[in-house]
Amino acid sequence: MKILKLLPILLIFIACEGESLIPNYPVNLKFNITTDAPQLSAFGGFSEFTVPQNATERLGFGGVLVYHSIEDKFYAFDMACPYEHTQDIRVHCNNLGIATCDSCLSTFYISDGNGFVNSGKAKHALKKYSVYYDASIGNIIVVN
C-alpha cells in the first residue's frame, strides 16, 4: 500500500527530468540576416543576442542564441545555462554547433536543433524557441 502512495511522486520526478529549469520569459526577436546578422548567412554561423535593440524586443531569460545548421535550418535557444539557471551565466557557441557554459563548462549540441547536453554538470537541455524564416527577404522571427 505504501508503494502505491509513493508511485505518483516517483512518476512526477521521472516526468520532470527533461524539463528546463529556465523560467518562461517572453521572446520576441525579429531581424534581417543581411543587415543585422550577416554571420548567419553561412552554414554553421551563429549570432548571440543579449541586449534588446528596441522597446518591443524580448530576449528570454539569458539572451537568445540563433544557429544556422548545415541542413539550412535555423534554431534558437535561451543562452542561460540550465545547470546554473541565472540570467548572467550564459552559454556561448562555436561554428561546430556546440554551446559551452562560461561557469560549469557544460556543453550542449545545438547543430541538430535539440540543445541536448553533451558533457558537464548540466542534466537538462537548453531551452528552445520557435524560429520562422522568410528566405525571400532574409527575415527571421524568434518567439516562444
N, C-alpha and C positions, 0 to 999 in steps of 0.2 A: 504494500500500500504506500509506503514512503517513497518507493521508486517512482510510482505513478505521479506523486506530487512533485517530484524533482524533474520529471521529464519535460514539462513545459519550459522550465527555467533553462535547462540544458539546450533545448531547441532554440530558444531566443539567442543564446550565446553563439551557437553554431550559425544561425541565420544572419547574425550581425557581423560575422567575421570579415566579409568582403566590403562592408560599407565604409565610406570615407568618414574620417573624423573632422574634416574641414567643414566649418559651418556654411550654410547656404547664404551667400551674399549675392546681390544682383550682378549680372554680367550683361553688358550692352556695349559691344565694341564693333565699330564699323570703320573700315579703312580701305584704301585703294593700294594694291600691291605696287603699281608703277610709281606713285608719288610718295606713299607713306612707308612702305616696307619692301623695297626692291630686292632685298636678300631672299624674300620668299618666292621669287620667280624661279629660282633654281631648285631642283630636286635635292632634298637634304638641307634646304635652307630653313632658317627659323628666325623668329622675332619674339622678343620679350617686352611686354607692355606692363609697366609698373606705375606710371603717372598718367592720370586722365588728361586728355588733350582738350576737352571741352566740358561744359556743365552737364551734358547728358551721358557722357561716357562712364560706364561702370566696369570695374576690373576685378570683380570677385573678391576673394579674401586676401590673397597674397600677390595678385597680378595674374596676367594671362600669358601663357606660352603658346605660340602658334607654330606648328611644324608642317613642312611640305614634304610628303613622303615620296619615295621613288616610284610609287604607284600613281603619282599625280593626284593625291588626295591631301586635304588639309585637316589637321587635327589640332584641338585646343585643350589645354589643361590649366588648372589653377597652379600657380607657382609655389604655393605653400606646401612644405613637406608634410605628408600625413603622419609622420612619426613625431615631429616637433610641434605640429599644429599651432604655430604662431604666424602672424602676418609678416614679420620681418625676417624670418628664416626661410629662404627660398631655394628652389632647385634651379639649376642653370643647364642649358642644353649644349650639345656639340653636334657637329654635322653628321654623326653616325646614328643619330636618333636616340641618344642616351642622355637622360637628365640626372644630374647629381646634386644632392643636398649639400649646402655650404657647411652645415654643422655636423650632422650624424654620418655624412658621406654615403648614405643610401643611394643606390642608382635605380633608375626606372627606364623601361623600354617605352619609348613614345612613337617610334617609327611605324609600329603596327596599329597605332590608334588606341591602344588599351591602357598604357601607363602603368603596366604591372611592375612589381618590384623585381629587380634583377639581383641585387645584393644589398647587404646592410641591415640595420636595425628595423627598418620600416616593415610593417606587416600588411599595409593597405596600399592599393594603387593610388595614383594621382587622381584628383577629382577632374572628371572630363566634362567638357562643354560642347554644345552643338555648333557646327560650323556650316555656313551657307556661302557658296562661292558662285559668283556670276562671271564666268570666263570671258564673256563678250565685252565687259567693261573693267574687269580686274578687281571687282569689289568683293570683300569678304565681310561677313557679319558673324559675330560670335555671340551666342546667348546661352542662358541656362533655362 
